[in-house]
Every structure is written in structure tokens, then in C-alpha cells.
Amino acid sequence: MNATQSLRLHVPFLALACSLGAYAHAAGEPAIPAETLDPALQALLPEAIRTAGVIHLVTDAHYPPCESFAADNKTMVGYEPDLWNAMGEKLGVKVEPTSIAFDGLIPGVQSGRYDMAMECISDSPEREKQVTFVDFSYATNAFYALKNNAKVNEDPLSLCGLTAAVQSGTDFAPTITELYSPHCVNAGKAPIKLAQYPSADAVLMALYSGRADFVVNDAASAKDIEKAAPKPIKVITSDLMPKFYLGIVIKRENTDLANAMLAALKAVHASGNYDRIMEKWDLAPLKLPNPGINLTATQPLQNPKP
């Protein structure tokens, strides 16, 4: 989720294939019912946002099923756009998204240029020192390899000594450096070589071109990546994979906005639209029943050790 880029979390591939795949998925799905404005929730918003009637959101819209561009190359589709639109309706404001490079999302919120960020961004202790997270779902990672690569299989030790590609600025790298490589070393094998690339497209190109033996990406993106891949690929999960919270990123000082977004998120849960959105995008296993603020600190997940 970008690791998860997490985790963004993070899952894009070639831009055209990425956008067409996401649009095709969304087009055949029933529309999510509109939410009703709740004046009590609207009153929780910071006055400037309430007066303007707009929340400025930043994302990296090349990461299905989180978000990507539809065929018009303007409309954002994905489970996060469905979610942020539903919350905006409940609060009576328009959510205006802007797409930039993933590395700029958190700095953009910290600087005040944007009110909040969403892009399957994983909540971590390090990030909680910089920003506030309003957590709305779980996420986990998977390995992606070419289907004909017999070296990569479900045994974590099969990855030892191979080259992994990840997107820079995400939480995918620690999956290798803190879990899988130590697991290899503990077993007397060579650590995994790590190659980092500036974009998810570049990561996947490294896989398709043979410069990487496998890549780390969100498990939730498997269908989209398989659909767009120019070569047959396989998706591998493992008991060593960590689990994350994904959240909305808000400036630490902006407690009013964080509380308003959490209240709106809980209202979208209560209306049934949260479940509808997650099921629409085949993400039911990643539902977070009780959303909250900075859950990595307050309700830490128990993740495996190498």
C-alpha cells in the first residue's frame, strides 16, 4: 500500500496499460450510492476548508487499484477516489485531487500546499513523527516474478542472492532489508540485492527486462498488474510478509481536519458504502472494521520476525 508504498503503499505499471485496466474494472461496477451531507460533521472541518467548500488532496494516480487515470486521462478511478468522494459528500465539500510523484506527497502536506494525501500510504512509526494518519484499511505485500523464472518460488529462501526491485520512497525496501535478507543471512545464504527505482513503472520494467528477478508490491494490485503485464507473471505471498495500516495523511498540526475525516470515515462505514467500495474493488479481506488515528502507535500489528 507504498508498501504497502506503503507501502505505497505503492503498484503502477506502464501508464497507458495501467489507466485502461483500472477504467475497465470500474466501468462494469454499480455506482456507489451518494452520501447525505451531515451538518454536524461539516462543522468539524477547519473554517478555511468549510468556507471554501474544497479539500485539496494530493496523490500519485498511477497505482491501481488505489487510484489511476481513466481513459480520459483526467478522471481518477480506484477505491481511494470512491472513498474520498464519499467522505467529501458526507462533509459537504468537494475533494479536488492533484497527481504528483509519490516522493512529494508527504512533503506537500507538511508544507501546507495540500490539505491531505491518499495513495495507499502505509502508516509507520517513522511517518507518524512527520504527519498524522487517519487509517482506513489494511495492506500487505506480495512478490511478483516472471512466470518462467523457476528460481523464485514460495520458499522465502529461494529469493536469497537474487535481485529485488522496489520503488524508492516506499516501505517496500524494508520488507527486503529488515525481513527477507536477514532471513537469508540467518540461514547461511547470501542476502538479497536491492535495486530502487524512482517510479513504479520503472520497477516493473526492470522485472520485464530481466534486470530484476522479482519486485515487491502491494498484494491488492495483483489483478491489475497481471492484466497489464506484457509477459506472464506469478504472484507469491509468504508468511514473512508484514501487514500494514493504510491511511489518509494530514499535517500533524491540523487536528480539526484529522478528526473531521475520521468522523466522515466512520459515517461512510455506518452507511454501508465503505463495504460496497471495498467489495467493488475486490478488497474485502483488507477491510479495517474500526478506523482510527495513528493506529500503528496505538494498536500496533504483530508482524513476523526474520
N, C-alpha and C positions, 0 to 999 in steps of 0.2 A: 506498500500500500508501500519510495518512495518509500519497500520495503520498502515493507512493505514498505518505495522512495521514501517509503517507508521507506518509508518503505516506498514512498513514494519511495509511499509509498512511491512506484513508480512502476509502464507497460507498452508503450507505444511501439510502433514499427514504422515501416515506410508510410509517409504521411497520407498518400492517396489511398493505399490499401487500408490503412488504419481508419480513415474517416468513412470510407464506403462501408466497411464491415460494421462499424458501430451504427451507422444510419440504417442499414438493413435490419439489424437486430431490433432497433427501436421502432421502426416503421410498422412492424406487424403486431405490436403490442397494444392493448387497450390503453386509452388515456387515463392518467391518474386524476381522480375527481378533484375539483378545485377546493381549496380550504376556505373557510369563512374567517374574515377579519375578527380578531378578538381585541377590543379596545383596551382591556386590562393588560394584555401582553404588549400591545403597541406602546402603552405608557411606560414600559420598562426601558425602551430604547433611549439612547443618548439624545438629547434635544436636537442636536445638529442633524442627526440622521432622521429623526421624526419629522423635522421641519422640511428637509429636502425630499423626503419620501424615497430615498435611494440608499442602498448599501453597495459600496464599491468593493467588489470581490476580485481577487487575482487568482489565477490558476495557470496550469500548463496543459492546454487542451489537446494533448496528443497521447492520451493514456487510457484507452478503453479497458474495461467498462466504466472507469471512473468518470472521465469526460473526454470527448473528442469532437471534431467538427463534422457536421452532417454534409450532405452532398453540395449544399450551397456555400460551403467553406466559411460560413458565418455563424450558423446556429450551433450551439453546443448541446450535445446529447450525452446521456450517461446517467448512472444512478445518482451521482452527486448533483448535476443540474436539476434532476427531478426533485431531489431533497431540498436544495437551496431555494428552488421556486416555491415549493410547498411551505417552507418556513417563512419566506417573504410574504406569501398570501396571508398566512396567519398573523403576521405582524403589520400587514397593510402597507408594505413598502416594496419597491422594485429592486431586485438584485441584478446589478449590472456587472457582468464578468469581463475581465480582460485576460488574455493569454500572453504569458511571457515565459522565459526559460525557468525551469524548476528552481535553479540555484537562487533566483531573485525573489522567490515567494516570501520567505520569512523576513528577509531584509526589507521588502516592500511594505510589509505590515508594521515592522518595527519603526520604520521611518514615518509612518502615518500617511504614506501615499495611498494605501488601500486600507479599507476597514477590516478585511479578513481574507483569509486564503483557504482554499479547499483544493486538494488534488491527491486524494488518498495519502495524506501526510501522516506518518506514524508518530504517535506520542512517545517521547523518550525522555529520560531524566535530563539529558543534556539540553533538549529543546525546551523543556519546561522552565529552564533557567532563563530562556530568552523570551518566550511567549506563553500565552495561555491556550490550552486545548479544551474545546468542547467536544468530547468524544462521542461518536455516533455508531461505530461498528468495530468488529474485529477484522484482522487480516493475518494472513500467513504467506510464506513464500513457497516457491517451487523452483526446481531446476528445469531448464529447457535445453535439450540437445538434439542434434540431428538424429533422425530415427535410425540411420545406418551406422551410428557410432557405437559399436559394441563395447567400447571401453567404459562408457557411462551407464551405470545401472542403479538399482535401488539400494545397493550396499554403499553406505557413505564412504567406505574405504576405497571404492572404485574411483573416486574423484582425486585421490592423493597424487600429487605430482602433475596433475593436469592444469590447464589454464582456464580460469573463470573470468567472464566479462561482466561488469556491473556499471551502472550509471553513477557518475561522480555526484556527490552531494546527497546521496540516499543512504538508507540504512541497510542496503544490500551488502555492502562491503563487510560490515561486522559479522554478518552471517558466515562469511568465509574466514575472516581473520580471528574471530573470537570463538567460533564453534567448530567449523569443519577442519580447518588447518590444525588447530590444537588436537582434534580427534585423530588426525593422521599422525601427528608427531607422537602422541601418546601410544600409538600402535606401532611405532618404529618405522613409519613411512614418511616419504617426502611431503612437505607442505604443499598446499595448492598455490599456484601462481595467480596473482590477481592483476587484471588489466581494467583500468577505469576509463570510461568514455564520457564526453560531455552531454550526450543525448541518448535516449532510449533507442532511437532509430539506429544510431551508431553501434550500440551494444548488440542489437540483433543482426546488423550487417556483419559484425565480427564473427558471430556464430555462423551465419550463412556462408561466409567466405572462407571459413576454416581457421581464422586467426584465434578463435576461442573454441575450447572443447565443449563448454556449456556456459549458460548465463543464469543469473539469479533474477527472478522477477516475481511479481505477485501471483499467487496461485489463482486468484479470481480472474486473471486475464487469460487463462488457458484457452478458452474457446475462441477469443478474438485473435490471439497470436497464431493458433493453429489454422484458423480460417485464412489469415493473410500471408502466412509463411510461403515463400517461393519454393521451399523444399520441405518434404515431410519431416516433422519433428516429433519428439516424445516429451512428455511431461512427467517429471519424477518428484514425488514427495517423500518425506522422511520424518521419522520420529524426532530427529535432531532439530527440525525446523522450529524456530521460535514463533510465538504468537504475539500480536501487537494490538494496540488500540489505534484506530484512525480517528482524527478529529479536525474540527474547524480551528484554524489558527487565528488568534486575536491578540492584539497588543496587550501586554501584561497590565498596563495602567487602565485599560478600557474595561473595567469590571461591569459597568452597566450593559455594554454590548454583549459580553460573555453571558451574563445572567439572562438577558433577553433571548439570546439564541438558544440557550439551554431550555428555557421555558417554551419557546416555539417548537423545539425538537420534541419535547415531551408531549406537546399538544398534537403534533403530527403522529406520534406513536398512538395517542389516545383515539385519534380519528380513524386509525387503520391504514392510513396512507404510507406510513413507514414500512409496514409489512408488504403492502402492494408494490412499493418501489423495489424492495429487496427481492421479492419474488419475480417481478418483471425482468430483472437483470440476472436471474439465476444465482442470487447471492444469499439465499435463505440461511445457509449454515453460518454465515458471518454476521447475523443479526446480533445487536447488542441490546438486550432487553431493558437495561437501566442506564441510559446515557448519563454522563456526568462531566465534571470539570477536572482536568489533570488526573485522570484515573490511574495513570502509570505510577503516580506517587501515592494516591490514596487507596487504590485497590490493585496493587501490583500483581501481574500474572506470573505464575510459576513456570519458567521456561527451562528446557533441558540443559544439562551441562555436558561439555565435551568428554 
